[in-house]
């Protein structure tokens, strides 16, 4: 994915008040057959992740553009709708301009849809460029789903997180991954030299080649082996456990471990460990390459409401549906790993007005002292979970062609600590 300027997510364009109500509901023009035909005709793989309308189209049509496999659902958990006008009318400030939360969500064209659950009920929802029955690419929100599948296996006593990767993936014994503890892999502190920050634009860097092997970015090399083969060729640039570094290949290894333990393809493991226990209302889809290898770090397409149901699994009282064990939830909150760089801490303090999160663990990007957690996805996807407030906020988005994104993350944190929803 072509990340131009990470600091640009703090900026936001503004639309006039006259657009608010027009933008409030799903745009039916995107369901028109002529739009559908034109977008498929004009689709260019080299441009699919550059933002704007081509990306917006791709995020909802990924199963038509890439091979996928199914994450099966079964019995559906109903979500009662109890819309709360306090959320709609909650006053926020964007670029020093005051407006209601619903007006902001409705106006910002980089938001495709959003849902807020409180105590298991839908208190706010806004579908704009997609409808409630449509799936949307979640990108790196997939990472925390993959990690949570491993957490369930840990609860079942089937994996030791202190054990090295080679314990579960013996074929990796002689690779740089072999002796790295699984906990360092899942915490993004493996020290493997394939950092996402090296950029997806350069076909020669490791992260591009990894995505190429997974069948995501345009193929540059004439012949490409399996993703597993490429993973084995990677090297380390620092000792494991020294620093948190966003490296998607950590998640691919995590997915391979889940497959090795369950002896099932990742999509089927997701179904058994998460999708059916949480009561998903629809099948999810997992992007795979030509070898059947799962894009475990970013390939999940799902309905907005099912990502919300996944978030509900982190509540202590999940009303009879699948719950992630207390030991894991306590670990996430209390086992601090303050490995953010000084620069990153400064950025977070600015973004959250001095309310910076403490650490990241188990693929969650941000975890606060009160236990609130957040996971982001490329181009504006997000999942915010506050178990203390029984609050889940989830959204799908599409960055513009300047890769400017919406501002839902800082607003989500402010809403969680505001006391508006008790």
C-alpha positions in Angstrom: 0.0 0.0 0.0 1.3 3.4 -0.9 1.6 5.3 2.4 2.6 8.9 1.5 2.6 10.7 4.8 1.5 9.2 8.1 1.3 12.6 9.7 -1.5 13.5 7.3 -4.0 11.4 9.2 -4.1 14.3 11.7 -5.5 16.6 9.0 -9.0 16.7 7.7 -10.8 18.4 4.9 -14.2 20.0 5.6 -17.5 19.9 3.7 -20.2 22.5 3.8 -23.2 22.1 6.0 -25.4 21.6 2.9 -23.7 18.3 2.2 -24.4 16.8 5.7 -27.9 15.4 5.1 -27.2 14.5 1.5 -24.3 12.3 2.6 -26.0 10.8 5.6 -27.4 7.6 4.0 -25.9 5.0 1.7 -25.2 6.5 -1.8 -27.4 4.4 -4.1 -25.3 5.5 -7.2 -22.7 3.0 -6.1 -25.2 0.1 -6.4 -26.0 1.1 -10.0 -25.1 -1.5 -12.7 -23.4 1.2 -14.8 -21.2 2.3 -11.9 -20.3 -1.4 -11.3 -19.5 -2.0 -14.9 -17.5 1.1 -15.4 -15.4 0.6 -12.2 -14.5 -3.0 -13.2 -13.6 -1.8 -16.7 -11.4 1.0 -15.4 -9.8 -1.0 -12.6 -6.0 -1.0 -12.7 -4.2 -3.1 -10.1 -1.3 -0.7 -9.9 -3.7 2.0 -8.8 -6.1 0.1 -6.5 -4.5 1.4 -3.3 -3.9 5.0 -4.2 -7.0 6.3 -2.5 -10.2 7.9 -3.7 -13.0 6.2 -5.7 -10.9 3.4 -7.3 -9.8 2.3 -3.8 -13.3 2.7 -2.4 -14.6 0.4 -5.1 -11.8 -2.1 -4.5 -12.4 -2.3 -0.8 -15.9 -3.6 -1.3 -15.2 -5.7 -4.4 -12.0 -7.5 -3.2 -13.6 -10.9 -3.7 -14.1 -10.1 -7.4 -10.5 -8.9 -7.8 -8.5 -11.4 -5.7 -9.0 -15.1 -4.8 -10.7 -15.6 -1.5 -11.8 -18.5 0.8 -14.7 -18.6 3.2 -14.8 -18.1 7.0 -18.1 -19.9 7.8 -20.7 -18.5 10.2 -23.5 -20.4 11.8 -26.0 -19.2 14.5 -26.3 -15.4 14.4 -26.1 -13.2 17.5 -28.8 -10.6 17.1 -27.9 -7.0 17.8 -30.7 -4.9 19.1 -31.0 -1.4 17.7 -31.4 1.3 20.4 -30.3 4.5 18.7 -29.1 7.1 21.2 -29.7 10.7 20.2 -27.0 11.8 22.6 -24.4 10.3 20.4 -25.8 12.0 17.3 -25.8 15.3 19.0 -22.5 15.0 20.8 -20.6 18.1 20.0 -17.1 17.7 18.5 -14.5 20.1 17.2 -12.8 19.6 13.8 -10.3 22.2 12.8 -11.7 24.5 15.6 -15.2 24.2 14.1 -18.0 22.9 16.3 -20.6 20.5 15.0 -22.5 17.4 16.0 -20.8 14.0 15.8 -23.4 12.7 13.3 -22.9 15.8 11.1 -19.2 15.1 11.0 -19.6 11.4 10.2 -22.2 12.1 7.5 -20.0 14.8 5.9 -16.6 13.3 5.8 -16.3 11.5 2.5 -13.4 9.4 3.8 -15.8 7.5 6.1 -17.6 4.6 4.4 -19.6 3.4 7.4 -19.6 3.4 11.2 -21.3 1.6 14.1 -21.2 2.1 17.9 -22.4 -0.6 20.3 -23.1 0.0 23.9 -23.9 -2.9 26.2 -24.4 -5.1 23.2 -26.9 -2.8 21.5 -26.4 -0.6 18.4 -26.7 3.0 19.6 -25.3 4.6 16.5 -24.9 3.5 12.9 -24.3 5.3 9.6 -23.9 3.6 6.3 -22.7 5.8 3.5 -20.9 4.3 0.6 -21.8 0.7 1.5 -24.9 -0.9 2.9 -25.2 -3.1 6.0 -25.2 -6.3 4.0 -22.0 -5.6 2.2 -18.5 -6.7 3.1 -15.6 -4.3 3.2 -11.8 -5.0 3.3 -10.6 -4.5 6.8 -6.9 -4.5 6.0 -4.8 -4.6 9.1 -7.7 -4.9 11.5 -7.2 -8.5 10.3 -4.0 -8.6 12.3 -5.8 -8.5 15.7 -8.2 -11.2 14.5 -5.3 -13.5 13.6 -3.6 -12.8 16.9 -6.9 -13.4 18.9 -7.2 -16.8 17.2 -3.8 -17.7 18.7 -4.9 -16.3 22.0 -7.9 -18.7 22.0 -5.5 -21.6 21.4 -3.4 -20.4 24.3 -6.5 -20.5 26.5 -7.1 -24.0 25.4 -3.6 -25.0 26.4 -2.5 -25.7 22.9 0.3 -23.2 22.6 3.1 -21.9 24.8 3.8 -18.2 24.0 7.3 -18.5 25.5 8.2 -21.3 23.0 10.2 -20.4 19.9 8.6 -20.4 16.5 10.5 -23.6 15.5 8.4 -25.5 18.1 5.3 -25.1 15.9 6.9 -24.5 12.5 9.9 -26.9 12.4 10.5 -25.9 8.7 11.6 -22.5 10.1 14.1 -23.9 12.5 17.1 -22.7 10.4 15.6 -19.4 9.6 15.9 -16.1 11.4 12.5 -16.8 12.9 13.4 -20.2 14.4 14.5 -19.1 17.9 12.2 -16.1 18.3 9.6 -16.5 21.1 6.0 -16.5 19.8 5.3 -13.7 22.3 7.8 -11.4 20.5 6.3 -12.3 17.2 2.7 -11.5 18.2 3.9 -8.3 20.0 5.6 -6.9 16.9 9.0 -7.1 18.6 10.6 -9.9 16.6 13.5 -7.8 15.3 13.0 -9.1 11.8 14.1 -6.7 9.1 11.0 -6.4 7.0 9.4 -3.3 8.5 6.2 -1.8 6.9 7.8 1.6 7.4 10.3 0.8 4.6 7.4 1.5 2.3 5.3 -0.4 -0.3 6.4 1.8 -3.2 9.8 0.3 -3.7 9.6 -3.2 -5.3 13.1 -4.1 -3.9 12.3 -3.7 -0.2 11.3 -6.7 1.9 7.8 -5.6 2.7 6.9 -5.2 -1.0 8.3 -8.6 -1.8 6.4 -10.2 1.1 3.1 -8.6 -0.2 4.1 -9.7 -3.7 4.5 -13.3 -2.6 1.1 -13.1 -0.9 -0.5 -11.9 -4.2 -1.5 -8.5 -3.1 0.7 -5.9 -4.8 1.4 -6.0 -8.5 3.8 -8.7 -9.5 7.2 -7.4 -10.5 9.3 -10.5 -10.6 8.7 -13.1 -13.3 8.7 -16.0 -10.9 7.5 -15.9 -7.3 7.7 -18.7 -4.8 5.4 -19.2 -1.8 5.1 -16.7 0.9 6.5 -19.2 3.4 9.7 -19.6 1.3 10.2 -15.8 1.3 9.6 -15.6 5.0 12.4 -18.2 5.5 14.8 -15.9 3.6 14.3 -12.9 6.0 17.0 -11.7 8.4 17.0 -10.0 11.7 18.4 -6.5 12.2 18.0 -6.4 16.0 17.5 -8.7 19.0 14.0 -9.9 19.6 12.2 -8.0 22.4 14.1 -4.7 22.1 11.6 -2.5 20.3 8.1 -2.6 18.8 8.3 -2.3 15.0 5.3 -2.6 12.8 6.1 -5.7 10.6 3.2 -7.4 8.9 5.3 -10.6 8.4 5.0 -11.2 12.2 1.2 -11.7 11.6 1.8 -14.1 8.7 4.0 -16.2 11.0 1.2 -16.0 13.6 -1.3 -17.2 11.1 1.0 -20.1 10.1 1.3 -21.1 13.7 -2.5 -21.1 14.0 -2.7 -23.4 11.0 0.0 -25.7 12.3 -1.8 -26.2 15.7 -5.3 -26.6 14.3 -4.2 -28.4 11.1 -6.7 -26.3 9.3 -6.5 -23.5 6.7 -6.6 -20.1 8.5 -10.2 -19.3 7.3 -11.5 -22.6 8.8 -9.6 -22.0 12.0 -11.1 -18.5 12.2 -14.6 -20.1 11.8 -14.0 -22.5 14.6 -12.2 -20.2 17.0 -14.0 -16.9 16.4 -16.6 -16.5 13.7 -19.1 -19.1 14.9 -18.6 -18.5 18.7 -19.1 -14.8 18.3 -22.4 -15.3 16.4 -21.4 -13.7 13.1 -24.3 -12.8 10.8 -22.5 -13.6 7.6 -19.6 -15.5 6.3 -16.3 -13.7 6.3 -13.8 -13.9 3.4 -10.0 -14.4 3.5 -7.8 -13.3 0.7 -5.4 -16.1 -0.4 -2.6 -16.3 -3.0 -2.3 -18.8 -5.8 -0.8 -21.3 -3.4 -3.7 -21.0 -1.0 -1.7 -19.1 1.6 -3.8 -16.7 3.7 -3.1 -13.0 3.8 -3.3 -13.2 7.6 -2.1 -9.6 8.1 -4.7 -7.8 6.0 -7.0 -10.0 4.0 -10.2 -10.2 5.9 -13.4 -8.9 4.3 -16.4 -8.7 6.5 -19.6 -6.9 7.4 -19.3 -3.9 9.7 -21.6 -5.5 12.2 -19.4 -8.7 12.4 -16.3 -6.7 13.2 -18.4 -5.2 16.0 -19.3 -8.7 17.2 -15.7 -9.6 17.2 -15.1 -6.6 19.5 -17.8 -7.8 21.9 -15.7 -10.9 22.6 -13.4 -8.8 24.8 -16.2 -8.1 27.3 -16.4 -9.9 30.6 -20.2 -10.2 30.2 -20.8 -11.2 26.6 -24.3 -12.5 27.2 -23.7 -16.1 26.5 -21.6 -15.6 23.3 -17.9 -16.3 22.8 -15.7 -14.4 25.2 -11.9 -14.1 25.2 -10.6 -15.4 28.6 -10.0 -13.0 31.5 -6.3 -14.0 31.7 -5.7 -12.7 28.1 -7.7 -9.6 28.7 -5.8 -8.9 31.9 -2.6 -9.5 30.1 -3.5 -6.9 27.4 -4.3 -4.3 30.0 -1.7 -4.9 32.7 1.4 -6.4 31.0 2.7 -3.1 29.8 5.4 -3.0 27.2 6.5 0.6 26.8 8.5 0.1 23.7 7.2 3.1 21.7 10.0 5.4 20.5 10.2 8.9 22.0 9.0 10.3 18.7 6.0 8.0 18.7 5.0 8.9 22.2 5.2 12.6 21.3 2.9 12.0 18.3 0.4 10.1 20.4 0.4 12.8 23.1 -0.4 15.3 20.3 -3.1 13.2 18.8 -4.9 12.4 22.1 -4.3 15.8 23.8 -2.0 14.3 26.4 -4.0 11.1 26.9 -1.5 8.9 25.1 -1.9 5.1 25.3 0.7 3.1 27.3 1.7 0.3 25.0 0.8 -2.2 22.3 0.5 -5.9 22.6 -0.9 -8.9 20.7 -1.2 -6.8 17.5 -3.4 -4.1 19.1 -1.8 -0.8 18.1 -2.8 1.2 21.2 -3.8 0.2 24.7 -4.6 2.8 27.4 -4.2 2.5 31.1 -8.0 2.0 31.5 -7.8 -1.0 29.2 -9.3 0.6 26.1 -7.8 -0.8 22.9 -7.5 0.2 19.2 -6.5 -1.5 16.0 -6.2 0.4 12.7 -6.3 -0.7 9.2 -4.9 0.8 6.0 -6.8 3.6 4.4 -9.0 4.3 7.4 -10.4 1.1 9.0 -10.7 0.9 12.7 -11.8 -1.1 15.7 -12.0 0.5 19.2 -12.9 -1.6 22.2 -13.6 -0.3 25.7 -14.5 -3.3 27.9 -14.8 -1.1 31.0 -17.5 1.0 29.3 -19.0 -2.0 27.3 -18.4 0.1 24.2 -17.3 -1.0 20.7 -16.8 1.4 17.9 -16.0 0.2 14.4 -15.6 1.9 11.1 -14.7 1.4 7.4 -13.0 4.2 5.4 -11.2 5.1 2.3 -8.4 7.7 2.2 -8.4 10.4 -0.4 -5.9 10.6 -3.2 -3.6 12.6 -0.9 -3.9 9.8 1.6 -5.6 12.1 4.1 -7.9 10.1 6.4 -10.8 10.9 8.7 -10.5 11.7 12.4 -12.6 9.0 14.0 -9.8 7.6 16.2 -9.2 10.6 18.5 -13.0 11.2 18.6 -13.6 7.6 19.6 -11.2 8.0 22.5 -12.9 11.2 23.6 -16.3 9.6 23.4 -15.1 6.6 25.5 -13.9 8.8 28.3 -16.6 11.4 28.1 -19.1 9.6 30.3 -21.8 10.2 27.6 -22.5 6.4 27.5 -22.8 4.8 30.9 
